[in-house]
Amino acid sequence: MTTNPFNDRVSSLAGPARDIVPVVASDSSDLADVAIGLYVETGGAVVFTTVQGETRTVQVADFSILPVGAIRVHATGTTASGVHALVLA
């Protein structure tokens, strides 16, 4: 029998995330669920809007994790690829 340690666990911003979702970068649409962090497979620039409403640009290496709340990943200016949202939903 398999047990699921998430069954009785309350979601926490301290993690771990409950899922990782591929991101389609968009200049006009927010993520379906607010991300508690972003994972990037191939490095480059990531342009995103934080949960505070600020637009930030960060240069990241391959296989990077950005531990920041994000509501949008922008298409314009984002050169990194394989961006995924770490979510609690």
Backbone as CSV, one residue per row, in Angstrom:
resi,resn,N_x,N_y,N_z,CA_x,CA_y,CA_z,C_x,C_y,C_z
1,MET,0.842,-1.171,0.000,0.000,0.000,0.000,0.893,1.242,0.000
2,THR,0.553,2.190,-0.848,1.289,3.442,-0.928,0.627,4.478,-0.032
3,THR,1.447,5.164,0.733,0.914,6.259,1.546,1.298,7.576,0.901
4,ASN,0.448,8.551,1.063,0.686,9.867,0.497,0.910,10.857,1.637
5,PRO,2.140,11.334,1.818,2.421,12.251,2.918,1.746,13.614,2.753
6,PHE,1.191,13.895,1.580,0.521,15.168,1.352,-0.937,15.155,1.787
7,ASN,-1.497,13.974,2.040,-2.915,13.884,2.389,-3.292,14.748,3.579
8,ASP,-2.520,14.719,4.641,-2.858,15.460,5.851,-1.979,16.688,6.057
9,ARG,-1.220,17.054,5.040,-0.297,18.187,5.153,-0.974,19.471,4.688
10,VAL,-0.818,20.507,5.448,-1.321,21.825,5.066,-0.294,22.451,4.121
11,SER,-0.770,22.999,3.005,0.135,23.664,2.067,0.837,24.821,2.746
12,SER,2.107,24.985,2.427,2.909,26.026,3.058,3.798,26.697,2.028
13,LEU,3.990,27.991,2.186,4.910,28.705,1.309,6.340,28.228,1.503
14,ALA,6.611,27.565,2.626,7.934,27.021,2.876,8.185,25.761,2.045
15,GLY,7.142,25.271,1.382,7.289,24.131,0.491,7.032,22.822,1.187
16,PRO,7.138,21.769,0.477,7.439,21.731,-0.953,6.222,22.089,-1.788
17,ALA,6.466,22.400,-3.064,5.368,22.650,-3.988,4.573,21.365,-4.155
18,ARG,3.318,21.497,-4.504,2.472,20.323,-4.736,2.496,19.895,-6.193
19,ASP,2.901,20.798,-7.086,2.956,20.461,-8.502,3.925,21.408,-9.200
20,ILE,4.338,21.004,-10.391,5.182,21.835,-11.249,4.505,21.868,-12.611
21,VAL,4.242,23.088,-13.105,3.409,23.275,-14.282,4.196,24.032,-15.352
22,PRO,4.222,23.515,-16.585,4.889,24.264,-17.659,4.252,25.639,-17.834
23,VAL,5.076,26.638,-18.074,4.610,28.018,-18.241,4.613,28.382,-19.717
24,VAL,3.506,28.975,-20.153,3.452,29.607,-21.473,3.596,31.098,-21.216
25,ALA,4.750,31.640,-21.574,5.008,33.053,-21.330,4.005,33.907,-22.098
26,SER,3.534,34.970,-21.438,2.535,35.853,-22.040,2.700,37.259,-21.483
27,ASP,2.551,38.235,-22.344,2.607,39.623,-21.895,1.256,40.120,-21.384
28,SER,0.197,39.311,-21.557,-1.138,39.777,-21.184,-1.904,38.857,-20.236
29,SER,-1.418,37.634,-20.028,-2.151,36.689,-19.179,-1.317,36.254,-17.983
30,ASP,-1.981,36.237,-16.819,-1.334,35.748,-15.606,-1.304,34.224,-15.610
31,LEU,-0.470,33.657,-14.756,-0.430,32.215,-14.571,-1.766,31.740,-14.013
32,ALA,-2.146,30.508,-14.300,-3.407,29.959,-13.789,-3.404,29.922,-12.261
33,ASP,-2.257,29.603,-11.672,-2.074,29.600,-10.222,-0.814,30.391,-9.910
34,VAL,-0.853,31.172,-8.843,0.327,31.926,-8.429,1.443,30.937,-8.116
35,ALA,2.623,31.203,-8.640,3.775,30.331,-8.417,4.492,30.728,-7.131
36,ILE,4.929,29.725,-6.367,5.763,30.018,-5.196,7.230,30.035,-5.591
37,GLY,7.503,29.696,-6.844,8.843,29.718,-7.393,8.790,29.334,-8.860
38,LEU,9.888,29.563,-9.551,10.003,29.189,-10.955,11.215,28.285,-11.133
39,TYR,11.054,27.280,-11.983,12.158,26.396,-12.343,12.442,26.618,-13.815
40,VAL,13.719,26.785,-14.178,14.113,27.077,-15.557,15.081,26.005,-16.030
41,GLU,14.730,25.336,-17.135,15.593,24.285,-17.678,16.789,24.848,-18.443
42,THR,16.541,25.811,-19.342,17.619,26.381,-20.156,17.757,27.858,-19.812
43,GLY,18.921,28.232,-19.369,19.154,29.571,-18.854,18.997,30.687,-19.858
44,GLY,18.926,31.885,-19.325,18.752,33.110,-20.095,18.051,34.117,-19.223
45,ALA,17.408,35.075,-19.855,16.653,36.087,-19.115,15.247,35.576,-18.836
46,VAL,14.761,35.834,-17.621,13.369,35.570,-17.265,12.767,36.892,-16.819
47,VAL,11.727,37.319,-17.519,11.012,38.533,-17.164,9.689,38.093,-16.541
48,PHE,9.438,38.532,-15.313,8.242,38.076,-14.612,7.676,39.186,-13.752
49,THR,6.407,39.026,-13.369,5.752,39.934,-12.440,5.644,39.231,-11.103
50,THR,6.127,39.886,-10.055,6.097,39.310,-8.714,4.699,39.437,-8.118
51,VAL,4.476,38.752,-7.017,3.194,38.868,-6.320,3.002,40.281,-5.762
52,GLN,4.061,41.062,-5.692,3.960,42.461,-5.262,3.613,43.389,-6.426
53,GLY,3.514,42.820,-7.640,3.159,43.617,-8.808,4.322,44.274,-9.514
54,GLU,5.532,43.924,-9.137,6.729,44.497,-9.762,7.207,43.606,-10.907
55,THR,7.615,44.212,-12.000,8.188,43.456,-13.122,9.693,43.408,-12.939
56,ARG,10.238,42.214,-12.967,11.673,42.000,-12.750,12.267,41.202,-13.905
57,THR,13.523,41.439,-14.180,14.269,40.646,-15.154,15.465,40.053,-14.441
58,VAL,15.608,38.733,-14.545,16.692,38.021,-13.872,17.381,37.126,-14.891
59,GLN,18.698,37.130,-14.865,19.481,36.213,-15.697,19.734,34.943,-14.892
60,VAL,19.423,33.796,-15.470,19.602,32.542,-14.749,20.388,31.552,-15.588
61,ALA,21.024,30.622,-14.907,21.755,29.538,-15.562,20.796,28.374,-15.835
62,ASP,21.277,27.389,-16.570,20.499,26.170,-16.793,20.125,25.543,-15.450
63,PHE,18.933,24.978,-15.389,18.425,24.233,-14.227,18.384,25.088,-12.958
64,SER,17.904,26.330,-13.112,17.818,27.256,-11.979,16.446,27.223,-11.332
65,ILE,16.430,27.497,-10.040,15.185,27.690,-9.302,15.186,29.113,-8.767
66,LEU,14.113,29.841,-9.071,13.928,31.191,-8.546,12.895,31.095,-7.427
67,PRO,13.305,31.248,-6.185,12.363,31.130,-5.067,11.623,32.442,-4.808
68,VAL,10.760,32.813,-5.760,10.025,34.065,-5.662,8.590,33.841,-6.131
69,GLY,7.646,34.483,-5.449,6.254,34.404,-5.870,6.067,35.158,-7.172
70,ALA,5.437,34.514,-8.152,5.254,35.129,-9.467,3.827,34.921,-9.952
71,ILE,3.287,35.967,-10.587,1.946,35.854,-11.146,1.946,35.817,-12.669
72,ARG,3.071,36.201,-13.285,3.151,36.191,-14.749,4.598,36.032,-15.179
73,VAL,4.805,35.294,-16.257,6.098,35.246,-16.934,5.867,35.874,-18.302
74,HIS,6.598,36.950,-18.577,6.398,37.721,-19.801,7.110,37.072,-20.984
75,ALA,6.459,37.152,-22.143,7.066,36.646,-23.376,8.160,37.601,-23.852
76,THR,7.868,38.899,-23.806,8.826,39.894,-24.265,9.995,39.967,-23.288
77,GLY,11.170,39.720,-23.791,12.382,39.804,-22.981,12.816,38.486,-22.364
78,THR,11.926,37.504,-22.293,12.306,36.201,-21.729,13.008,35.387,-22.806
79,THR,14.265,35.048,-22.545,15.039,34.229,-23.480,15.278,32.823,-22.932
80,ALA,15.068,32.644,-21.641,15.190,31.312,-21.036,14.048,30.450,-21.556
81,SER,14.243,29.132,-21.510,13.173,28.236,-21.951,12.995,27.099,-20.962
82,GLY,11.913,26.395,-21.126,11.605,25.331,-20.196,11.279,25.879,-18.819
83,VAL,10.492,26.965,-18.788,10.119,27.595,-17.516,8.898,26.856,-16.960
84,HIS,8.957,26.535,-15.682,7.864,25.842,-14.997,7.541,26.606,-13.714
85,ALA,6.243,26.616,-13.363,5.793,27.245,-12.120,5.676,26.179,-11.039
86,LEU,6.245,26.465,-9.872,6.068,25.611,-8.703,4.833,26.131,-7.975
87,VAL,3.808,25.282,-7.829,2.531,25.738,-7.294,2.073,24.907,-6.105
88,LEU,1.203,25.517,-5.312,0.607,24.837,-4.163,-0.758,24.261,-4.484
89,ALA,-1.379,24.698,-5.556,-2.752,24.261,-5.900,-2.800,22.782,-6.218
